[in-house]
Amino acid sequence: MTINCKGNLIDLSQPKVMGILNITPDSFYDGGKYTKEKNILLQVESMLHEGATFIDVGAYSSRPGATEISEEAETKRIVPVIEALQKEFPESLLSIDTFRSNVAKECLQVGAAMINDISAGMLDENMFDTIAAYQVPYIMMHMRGNPKNMQQQTNYENLLTEILQFFSERIVLARAKQINDLMVDPGFGFAKNIAQNYELLRQLHLFQTFELPILAGLSRKSMIYKILGGSAENALNGTTALNMVALQKGASILRVHDVKEAVECIKLAKALAS
């Protein structure tokens, strides 16, 4: 199972780590930490050194109730960061966490390698055309509504059936646009309550029916710390525990704040399976 990133074939039969770089002031865990170029470069250098294959850069906070910013503001925030990272780490594979096609386009033009869309094209009808034009890998996540109202949209008749149907439909549309490299993300925490998140994790293996790489984004989310008590700051151990479950259920990419621990988790899962 491979994806083509800027001419490099990345083999996802061995799971990989995607390091999170939030350059927003209000993300749920690391908001405000990485708004200056020096801090951004140091953090990316650290994540690459620890073994991240991808760096996922986001300039729009998608946490529940986050302040919405304009497309222009998102572009102005993220494009200079992509340019700086490309200059400092030209071999890095940068993923852009955006649901806006114009933001995606601007970032791809300055060297980004893939797009990570929390809406799977549902919030911007031009996204699929942009991905098709640039022929880059595309991560499609399941979400209902938008970040502001998604947590009021958790009333599923059958959670798994509806999410699997959602992806079936989006994949067909993407293939019709000649989008080749697709990945699916079930969207932990997006329009799902805690019980639904755990049901989704228990049944994550069902997503292998699409024969596409599965991305698991569990890192420090409230589904962990609301069970354990505390906050996102002390949810690393719980993240690692659930990352191991995700790997055993077929995850190909772990999207995380803490790269070293995720890389170790993958090594241990490989030893366990051998």
Beta strands, then each sheet from edge to edge (+ up, - down):
strand 1: 2-5
strand 2: 8-11
strand 3: 16-22
strand 4: 54-58
strand 5: 93-97
strand 6: 114-117
strand 7: 138-141
strand 8: 182-185
strand 9: 215-216
strand 10: 253-256
sheet 1: 1+ 2-
sheet 2: 8+ 7+ 6+ 5+ 4+ 3+ 10+ 9+
end
